Amino acid sequence: MTDMDHKPNGWNLPINQMTEEEWKDYFECRKKYDIKLSDKERKAISDEAYNYLHNKEKFVKISKKNPLFPGLAIAAKACHGLKK
C-alpha cells in the first residue's frame, strides 16, 4: 500500500504527524526503497558485510543493503516516528 489512501497503521499518532508534502515524500521513498530480496540474496549481502568486521563504516554501509526485520522496523517507527 503505497498511496495517500492507504497510509500505514499509526499514521494518525502524534509522533507521526506529517504534512501532505511529507506524506508524498514518504510514499515516493517506499516505492524507491522497498525491495524484495530472496534468502540467498540476503545471505550474500551478510557474507560480504562479514568480511568487513574490522572496518565498521564499510560493514554498516553493506549491512544497510539488507531490509529490516518487521519487528525491528516497527520498533524504530515506534521510537522515532515515520519521519525517520
Backbone torsions as a table, in degrees:
resi	resn	phi	psi	omega
1	MET	NA	103.9	-176.5
2	THR	-131.1	54.0	174.6
3	ASP	-146.5	168.9	-173.5
4	MET	-63.8	-20.9	178.6
5	ASP	-84.6	-7.5	-177.5
6	HIS	-129.8	60.0	178.5
7	LYS	-68.1	150.5	-178.1
8	PRO	-68.0	161.3	176.3
9	ASN	-56.6	139.0	178.2
10	GLY	86.6	5.8	-177.2
11	TRP	-61.2	-26.5	-176.0
12	ASN	-95.9	5.7	176.3
13	LEU	-70.4	148.5	-178.6
14	PRO	-54.4	-34.4	-178.0
15	ILE	-70.2	-20.5	-175.7
16	ASN	-107.2	15.2	-178.4
17	GLN	-68.1	122.1	-179.3
18	MET	-134.1	155.0	176.7
19	THR	-76.1	168.5	177.9
20	GLU	-58.6	-39.1	179.8
21	GLU	-66.2	-40.1	177.9
22	GLU	-65.3	-37.8	177.0
23	TRP	-64.3	-40.8	178.5
24	LYS	-61.4	-43.5	178.1
25	ASP	-63.2	-41.2	178.3
26	TYR	-56.9	-48.6	-178.3
27	PHE	-70.5	-32.3	174.9
28	GLU	-63.7	-41.8	177.7
29	CYS	-65.3	-39.4	177.6
30	ARG	-59.5	-45.8	-179.9
31	LYS	-63.5	-37.1	-176.5
32	LYS	-78.3	-41.1	-169.7
33	TYR	-104.8	-16.9	177.8
34	ASP	-74.0	108.1	-178.2
35	ILE	-125.2	152.8	176.3
36	LYS	-102.9	130.0	176.3
37	LEU	-124.2	141.6	175.8
38	SER	-75.7	165.6	177.5
39	ASP	-60.2	-35.4	179.9
40	LYS	-65.1	-42.6	178.5
41	GLU	-65.8	-41.2	177.9
42	ARG	-63.3	-41.4	179.1
43	LYS	-64.1	-40.6	179.5
44	ALA	-61.7	-41.8	178.3
45	ILE	-65.3	-43.3	179.5
46	SER	-63.8	-40.7	178.4
47	ASP	-64.1	-40.1	178.0
48	GLU	-64.3	-43.7	179.4
49	ALA	-62.9	-37.3	-179.6
50	TYR	-57.3	-31.6	179.5
51	ASN	-66.7	-13.2	-176.5
52	TYR	-117.4	31.4	178.0
53	LEU	-59.5	-28.7	-179.6
54	HIS	-79.9	-13.7	-178.5
55	ASN	-120.0	93.2	-172.2
56	LYS	-56.9	-44.3	-176.8
57	GLU	-61.9	-45.8	-179.2
58	LYS	-68.7	-39.3	177.9
59	PHE	-59.2	-47.2	-179.5
60	VAL	-64.9	-43.3	-179.4
61	LYS	-58.7	-44.6	-180.0
62	ILE	-71.9	-41.1	-178.9
63	SER	-61.6	-31.5	-179.5
64	LYS	-66.4	-11.7	178.0
65	LYS	-72.3	-23.2	178.3
66	ASN	-80.6	139.0	177.3
67	PRO	-69.2	155.2	177.5
68	LEU	-73.8	149.9	170.8
69	PHE	-68.5	145.0	-176.8
70	PRO	-53.7	-41.8	-179.7
71	GLY	-62.8	-38.9	178.5
72	LEU	-69.6	-39.9	178.1
73	ALA	-63.1	-41.6	179.3
74	ILE	-65.8	-40.1	178.6
75	ALA	-63.7	-41.9	178.5
76	ALA	-64.0	-41.4	178.6
77	LYS	-62.4	-43.0	-178.8
78	ALA	-66.6	-34.0	-177.8
79	CYS	-83.9	-32.0	-171.4
80	HIS	-121.9	-9.3	-178.1
81	GLY	83.5	168.2	-177.6
82	LEU	-66.9	-23.3	-178.4
83	LYS	-63.2	-27.0	180.0
84	LYS	-82.2	NA	NA
